[in-house]
């Protein structure tokens, strides 16, 4: 490439003052103007730290020791400042709550233009244009803190899109978005790239979703070092994802299960480019040999809703006539578009809100008169945003807090907390301050703080957001284990279609206050009507089934799920 790099890391290392060893080690990396780059890696690998170095949070907010050089537009970042860097690089942070400054969505989007003394007329025009582009023009008067997770993400995205910066950095842009909105966000990012030729850097765990559109190259980070820097097809064809605990696209996993050797010449980086002509017979043989249906869950009712209706005000109904029956020992997903009422439903179950009509039963008992405290002995709730749950400064203390409030003896507390630290991949962080953790690591702390209390039902709001495949699998396998052996019923509000397919064989689907479907997860993600109404998107296995001529596509999805369950059981 003849152009001079716009971003240049040269022998660059960084160590937080609170840490004994560097988080980033001797990075040498160049990113060129107009490139679109995906940075991946397991949790704690240093991905977000790289992002913080680029936008100036390091060293100007997060202090530490720097060696080597990082230049952006030929400016040495450690000799610059955040304000100067913000004119070159715009960032959408993973934790959007920490990014809002305006009292309304419109004010927040316009904030940088106010600093630049843009005229009021131009400001309004640019705000309206970008808000319409990403479908938030109808919420401009709302406070950012009234928004759903997906709406917050889009507001933050709009806030940097109005700036004429050279580089756009997206740190986990899909973390809180429903599948269809995430797909739309990737389209927006792609359109911005094509129309403006800006340099785009995406840090993301949901790799298959990012690869809905073209990427120039993928940079794999692990243990603070660059492990690989490859074009998309070469990276997907390698075994590096598996080796470093990263989730590869589902269709690639299925091909590997079928014994297909993935090569870069097959163009496997995207579902719409992969050539399976030479592998088709092998995949069909695998499918025929392993075809089976997912068994239905039977058992006694543990949580039943009858005609539940709720609204925060008289203008908009949040839930309308919702009925379902969840059996003891089930693992179930609640899915749907942002703002469909998923989180509100969980608040009604836990007693944080009171339903206006209808009833909720626990093991056949109407729990309308049970207090929040009484319900908490039966139902544990893990919130979507970990920062809204955390109340102490140290990891150990946060996980132990609920046990201490129940007057559990210190020896038992220590035993249970250490077990949860191990299960949630947090053992090495036992004595750390929570402030030093990434967003995904904080998420695991909140999950551990609920699991340690042994509830009968656990409701998890986006349990896998911001987590790598290794920790995703570790936590989900643990949840599956306690579900199977202890009979704890698990309800997950999720946008993660991998989680939905592989761990919850049944899904409740909401859209605009209504119950759209209550059926098998494989039905949901292969049914165009449900997908459209609930703002979901087809799994890549659906597209692979069509390429193979397998009908219904659900049968391939079910076969994949049951086969993978056997693989995990035997590992």
Secondary structure by P-SEA (a helix, b strand, c coil): ccccccbbbccbbbbcccccccccccccccccccbbbbbbbccccaaaaaaaaaaccccccbbbbbcccccccccccccccaaaaaacccccccccccccccccaaaaaaaaaaaacccaaaaaaaaaaaaaaaccccccccccccccaaaaaaaaaaaaaaccccbbbbccccccccaaaaaaaaaaaaaaaaacccbbbbbcccccccccccccbbbbbccccccccccaaaaaaccccccccccccaaaaaaaaaccccccccccccccccccccaaaaaaaaaaabbbbbbbbbccccbbbcbbbbbcccccccccccccccccccbbbbbbccccaaaaaaaaaacccccccccccccccccccccaaaaaacbbbbccccccccccccaaaaaaaaaaaacccaaaaaaaaaaaaaaaccccccccccccccaaaaaaaaaaaaaaacccbbbbccccccccaaaaaaaaaaaaaaaaccbbbbbbbcccaaaaaccccbbbbbccccccccccaaaaaacaaaaaaacccccaaaaaaaaaccccaaaaaaaaaaaaaaaaaac
